[in-house]
Amino acid sequence: MSDVLSQKEIDELLSALSSGEMDVEALKKTEGKKIKTYDFKRALRFSKDQIRSLLRVFENYARLLTTHFSARLRTFVQISVESVEQLPYEEFIRSVPQITILNVFHASPLEGRMVMEVNPNIAYAMLDRLLGGIGATPSRIGDLTEIEANVMERIFRGAIERLPEAFKSIVDLEPTFEFMETNPQFLQIVSPNETVAVVSLQTKVGEVTGIINFCLPHVVLEPIIPKLTTQHWFSTQKKAREQWEVELLQKKVKQTPLPVVVDLGYSQLSVEEFLKLEVGDVIRLNETVDDALIVKVGPKPKFKAQPGIFRGKRAVRILEEIREEDGNGQ
């Protein structure tokens, strides 16, 4: 519902127009609604929160990959998330080089295929390193031999097997490597207009740098989309404690002092009786000398005990434990 101007506001508006303080043409321009162009071929199906959740997942995955490749290649490897974007699948295919390394896999219980695209510079540097080289890329990149293809497949099969650790707070994945392709034109895992999330990992192997892209179709991630939220992410984040932390915590708990009090009994006096108390008077308690005493740990009764003397000091001997189900430990 539009706002209704008061008579005073109308008068001020007319006065501004007549004095030239406000331009009529400028006023007309501001009245029109701003139009934003929307491209239906680039439908934004991932929310900003979901993109941020994917970013966190792959930041963990980048750390796992860094450790994995460093151990396999025995050289300096650094991997970090560069960007997370959503775009049509057709645009993703057009953006990759004509000759590249496309690793196709699926991950149960998700249905459909996903792609791990590795820039040839990075892929050949890894291959050279595994075959005894220094980790350099050839000046000319051509078709892979059967041996080279088998070696590369082993490298990236191991990388894909690290995905469940990164996704464990969202879903239990069981990734399966399907096949490797070098020509993006022969790869059609979804329709050209299907929205995909493309996660780009900046990768450095020795002195060689390049990009590793993960193409995740929206239709494949759809079952877990509700879990790709900041709230779900932080509610499921649990830090696994190291053994030394557990032992230290147990030691600290065992050394924590607890107040232990033995109740000898109680008595009720009137104010008048209390004021008349003198040295030598005896206050009679509700307990007899044969009754067991109550031992309290903190505010809760925990044991029944018998009073006595131990090594010249007053002490009690524990007779039995008071269990809460008995109704006495409340």
Wavefront OBJ file of the C-alpha trace (Angstrom):
o trace
v 0.000 0.000 0.000
v 1.458 3.400 -1.009
v 2.138 6.084 1.583
v -0.308 9.030 1.757
v 1.319 12.459 1.882
v 0.129 14.941 4.474
v -0.964 18.454 3.446
v 2.286 19.857 4.847
v 4.393 17.440 2.757
v 2.372 18.327 -0.385
v 2.964 22.032 0.208
v 6.733 21.453 0.683
v 6.886 19.400 -2.523
v 5.065 22.089 -4.555
v 7.312 24.755 -3.078
v 10.457 22.796 -4.072
v 9.188 22.371 -7.619
v 8.310 26.043 -8.006
v 11.648 27.228 -6.606
v 13.646 24.895 -8.871
v 15.144 22.880 -6.020
v 13.646 19.721 -7.565
v 13.654 18.835 -11.282
v 10.441 17.350 -12.668
v 12.258 15.281 -15.286
v 14.629 13.852 -12.674
v 11.629 13.015 -10.508
v 10.003 11.120 -13.377
v 13.168 9.093 -13.939
v 13.338 8.020 -10.301
v 9.734 6.852 -10.397
v 10.483 4.058 -12.893
v 11.434 0.671 -11.480
v 14.959 -0.577 -12.097
v 15.052 -3.579 -14.435
v 17.625 -6.315 -13.969
v 18.391 -8.632 -16.865
v 17.913 -12.319 -16.055
v 19.461 -15.006 -18.225
v 17.376 -18.190 -18.013
v 20.319 -20.142 -19.420
v 22.345 -19.158 -16.326
v 19.784 -20.073 -13.698
v 21.210 -19.557 -10.195
v 20.083 -22.699 -8.398
v 22.647 -22.641 -5.572
v 22.116 -20.063 -2.843
v 25.011 -18.028 -1.441
v 24.862 -20.055 1.769
v 25.149 -23.309 -0.183
v 28.105 -21.939 -2.160
v 29.817 -20.997 1.120
v 29.209 -24.519 2.464
v 30.781 -26.051 -0.655
v 33.708 -23.683 -0.159
v 34.258 -24.989 3.393
v 33.983 -28.619 2.270
v 36.578 -28.164 -0.446
v 38.897 -26.166 1.806
v 39.113 -29.323 3.919
v 39.467 -31.401 0.781
v 42.314 -29.179 -0.472
v 44.241 -29.890 2.733
v 43.656 -33.632 2.299
v 44.812 -33.482 -1.326
v 47.935 -31.551 -0.340
v 48.900 -34.320 2.073
v 47.997 -37.078 -0.412
v 49.918 -35.677 -3.375
v 52.920 -34.643 -1.261
v 53.264 -38.227 -0.013
v 52.774 -39.769 -3.459
v 54.995 -37.391 -5.416
v 57.593 -36.761 -2.689
v 57.839 -33.101 -3.609
v 56.396 -29.733 -2.620
v 52.645 -29.583 -3.317
v 50.337 -26.716 -2.389
v 46.579 -26.748 -3.064
v 43.993 -24.121 -2.100
v 40.460 -23.201 -3.148
v 40.474 -20.377 -5.667
v 36.733 -20.016 -6.382
v 33.314 -21.675 -6.293
v 31.002 -20.676 -9.135
v 27.731 -21.846 -10.650
v 27.248 -21.858 -14.401
v 25.661 -23.945 -17.176
v 27.414 -27.227 -17.956
v 27.932 -26.114 -21.564
v 29.887 -23.068 -20.379
v 32.083 -25.232 -18.159
v 32.944 -27.547 -21.066
v 33.823 -24.556 -23.269
v 36.125 -23.146 -20.576
v 38.416 -26.192 -20.286
v 41.343 -26.751 -22.709
v 40.805 -28.854 -25.822
v 43.208 -31.441 -24.439
v 42.838 -31.963 -20.709
v 42.426 -34.713 -18.128
v 38.762 -35.413 -17.243
v 38.214 -37.955 -14.488
v 34.583 -39.096 -14.368
v 33.243 -40.624 -11.177
v 30.055 -41.156 -9.225
v 29.568 -41.178 -5.461
v 26.868 -43.287 -3.838
v 24.257 -42.570 -2.519
v 24.208 -39.595 -4.941
v 22.930 -40.471 -8.398
v 24.696 -39.204 -11.480
v 28.222 -38.407 -12.568
v 30.692 -35.747 -11.504
v 33.962 -34.644 -13.079
v 37.434 -33.868 -11.774
v 39.200 -31.854 -14.495
v 42.971 -31.514 -14.137
v 44.939 -28.968 -16.124
v 47.455 -30.781 -18.399
v 50.392 -28.838 -16.917
v 49.642 -30.222 -13.463
v 48.767 -33.714 -14.696
v 51.972 -34.095 -16.745
v 54.102 -32.666 -13.920
v 52.703 -35.347 -11.593
v 53.272 -38.004 -14.249
v 56.865 -36.873 -14.817
v 57.518 -36.937 -11.083
v 56.155 -40.471 -10.670
v 58.201 -41.714 -13.629
v 61.438 -40.476 -12.045
v 61.619 -36.921 -13.413
v 61.867 -33.585 -11.648
v 58.177 -32.776 -12.155
v 58.369 -30.771 -15.389
v 55.786 -30.558 -18.170
v 56.599 -31.377 -21.819
v 56.798 -28.548 -24.340
v 54.127 -30.260 -26.433
v 51.178 -32.109 -24.915
v 49.773 -34.933 -27.039
v 47.803 -38.122 -26.604
v 48.574 -40.304 -23.604
v 50.189 -43.686 -24.063
v 48.577 -46.671 -22.366
v 51.213 -46.675 -19.630
v 50.832 -42.940 -19.005
v 47.039 -43.272 -18.898
v 47.262 -46.092 -16.312
v 49.673 -44.119 -14.123
v 47.490 -40.988 -14.235
v 44.379 -43.006 -13.480
v 46.015 -44.336 -10.304
v 47.004 -40.819 -9.227
v 43.540 -39.322 -9.569
v 41.685 -42.407 -8.377
v 43.478 -41.921 -5.042
v 42.544 -38.213 -5.033
v 38.848 -38.997 -5.557
v 38.976 -41.544 -2.729
v 39.704 -38.636 -0.310
v 36.297 -37.041 -0.947
v 34.373 -38.954 1.792
v 36.588 -37.435 4.496
v 35.732 -33.909 3.303
v 31.982 -34.613 2.992
v 31.598 -36.680 6.184
v 29.732 -33.923 8.059
v 27.122 -33.789 5.259
v 26.800 -37.266 3.745
v 28.642 -40.601 3.742
v 29.984 -40.852 0.205
v 31.344 -43.922 -1.552
v 33.082 -42.552 -4.667
v 33.811 -44.855 -7.601
v 36.183 -43.925 -10.420
v 34.556 -44.696 -13.808
v 36.867 -43.602 -16.610
v 39.287 -40.938 -17.815
v 38.736 -38.789 -20.911
v 41.027 -36.253 -22.610
v 38.595 -34.580 -25.041
v 35.879 -32.471 -23.336
v 33.689 -32.584 -26.467
v 33.124 -36.310 -25.913
v 31.957 -35.814 -22.331
v 28.243 -35.207 -21.748
v 27.245 -36.054 -18.185
v 24.223 -33.692 -18.005
v 22.228 -31.501 -20.391
v 24.036 -28.363 -21.673
v 21.780 -25.963 -19.721
v 22.009 -27.865 -16.423
v 23.460 -25.719 -13.616
v 26.712 -27.030 -12.173
v 28.888 -25.883 -9.289
v 32.505 -25.543 -10.417
v 35.075 -25.619 -7.606
v 38.509 -24.446 -8.761
v 41.575 -25.539 -6.789
v 44.780 -23.596 -7.362
v 47.517 -26.251 -7.475
v 51.276 -25.999 -7.361
v 53.525 -29.025 -7.883
v 57.164 -28.049 -7.495
v 57.517 -25.047 -9.789
v 54.485 -25.887 -11.966
v 51.102 -24.283 -11.316
v 47.650 -25.018 -12.683
v 43.998 -25.552 -11.835
v 42.037 -28.623 -10.757
v 38.300 -28.153 -11.346
v 35.468 -30.154 -9.830
v 32.214 -30.061 -11.786
v 29.264 -30.907 -9.512
v 25.854 -30.884 -11.274
v 22.973 -29.467 -9.254
v 20.808 -32.465 -10.133
v 23.420 -34.759 -8.531
v 23.778 -32.689 -5.336
v 20.025 -32.105 -5.019
v 19.454 -34.779 -2.293
v 21.989 -33.089 0.021
v 21.187 -29.460 -0.872
v 19.223 -28.930 2.418
v 22.385 -29.899 4.329
v 24.558 -27.372 2.502
v 23.861 -24.636 5.022
v 26.016 -22.820 7.539
v 23.749 -23.915 10.398
v 24.058 -27.598 9.487
v 27.790 -27.262 8.957
v 28.522 -25.843 12.409
v 26.001 -28.096 14.201
v 27.752 -31.209 12.875
v 31.314 -30.011 13.298
v 32.924 -32.123 16.033
v 36.540 -31.891 16.919
v 38.142 -35.298 17.401
v 40.171 -35.169 20.611
v 43.720 -36.447 20.627
v 44.583 -39.228 23.073
v 46.877 -36.940 25.064
v 43.997 -34.467 25.453
v 41.738 -37.209 26.841
v 44.427 -38.360 29.291
v 45.126 -34.795 30.433
v 41.399 -34.153 30.959
v 41.062 -37.358 33.005
v 44.069 -36.370 35.120
v 42.645 -32.892 35.776
v 39.242 -34.325 36.717
v 40.836 -36.807 39.153
v 42.764 -33.970 40.818
v 39.695 -31.756 41.232
v 38.953 -31.198 44.961
v 35.485 -32.202 46.190
v 33.930 -31.095 49.490
v 33.086 -34.143 51.632
v 30.910 -33.505 54.702
v 29.699 -35.912 57.373
v 26.379 -35.008 58.972
v 26.280 -35.915 62.651
v 22.629 -34.953 62.817
v 20.560 -31.863 63.388
v 18.377 -30.265 66.052
v 15.750 -27.542 66.173
v 15.862 -24.778 68.749
v 13.636 -21.825 69.318
v 15.163 -18.364 69.334
v 14.586 -18.153 73.051
v 16.432 -21.470 73.646
v 19.276 -20.348 71.386
v 19.696 -17.077 73.322
v 19.875 -18.982 76.628
v 22.665 -21.329 75.507
v 25.694 -21.327 77.830
v 29.048 -23.089 77.945
v 28.541 -26.704 78.982
v 24.990 -27.030 77.644
v 24.227 -30.143 75.579
v 22.201 -30.007 72.362
v 20.407 -33.248 71.614
v 20.540 -34.321 67.939
v 17.977 -36.341 66.044
v 20.465 -39.224 65.566
v 21.499 -41.819 68.159
v 25.025 -43.168 68.617
v 24.013 -46.390 66.869
v 22.647 -44.698 63.734
v 24.752 -44.544 60.563
v 25.971 -41.100 59.574
v 25.308 -39.574 56.142
v 28.376 -38.639 54.081
v 27.703 -35.926 51.507
v 29.873 -35.321 48.422
v 29.058 -31.777 47.493
v 25.329 -31.310 48.182
v 24.361 -34.959 47.491
v 24.244 -37.796 50.055
v 26.506 -40.585 48.743
v 27.431 -42.928 51.613
v 26.382 -44.220 55.027
v 29.238 -44.340 57.542
v 30.132 -45.227 61.130
v 32.061 -42.713 63.298
v 35.285 -43.686 65.067
v 38.956 -42.897 65.716
v 41.752 -43.643 63.243
v 45.379 -42.969 64.218
v 44.279 -40.618 66.967
v 41.983 -38.587 64.688
v 38.220 -38.527 64.303
v 37.184 -40.475 61.192
v 34.308 -42.414 59.648
v 34.204 -45.864 58.050
v 32.090 -46.258 54.904
v 29.362 -48.841 55.383
v 27.404 -48.648 52.134
v 26.717 -46.481 49.092
v 23.506 -44.528 48.796
v 22.079 -45.046 45.309
v 19.778 -42.490 43.738
v 17.193 -45.124 42.873
v 16.857 -45.828 46.614
v 15.346 -42.351 47.016
v 17.942 -41.341 49.619
v 20.427 -39.824 47.197
v 18.187 -37.083 45.840
l 1 2 3 4 5 6 7 8 9 10 11 12 13 14 15 16 17 18 19 20 21 22 23 24 25 26 27 28 29 30 31 32 33 34 35 36 37 38 39 40 41 42 43 44 45 46 47 48 49 50 51 52 53 54 55 56 57 58 59 60 61 62 63 64 65 66 67 68 69 70 71 72 73 74 75 76 77 78 79 80 81 82 83 84 85 86 87 88 89 90 91 92 93 94 95 96 97 98 99 100 101 102 103 104 105 106 107 108 109 110 111 112 113 114 115 116 117 118 119 120 121 122 123 124 125 126 127 128 129 130 131 132 133 134 135 136 137 138 139 140 141 142 143 144 145 146 147 148 149 150 151 152 153 154 155 156 157 158 159 160 161 162 163 164 165 166 167 168 169 170 171 172 173 174 175 176 177 178 179 180 181 182 183 184 185 186 187 188 189 190 191 192 193 194 195 196 197 198 199 200 201 202 203 204 205 206 207 208 209 210 211 212 213 214 215 216 217 218 219 220 221 222 223 224 225 226 227 228 229 230 231 232 233 234 235 236 237 238 239 240 241 242 243 244 245 246 247 248 249 250 251 252 253 254 255 256 257 258 259 260 261 262 263 264 265 266 267 268 269 270 271 272 273 274 275 276 277 278 279 280 281 282 283 284 285 286 287 288 289 290 291 292 293 294 295 296 297 298 299 300 301 302 303 304 305 306 307 308 309 310 311 312 313 314 315 316 317 318 319 320 321 322 323 324 325 326 327 328 329 330
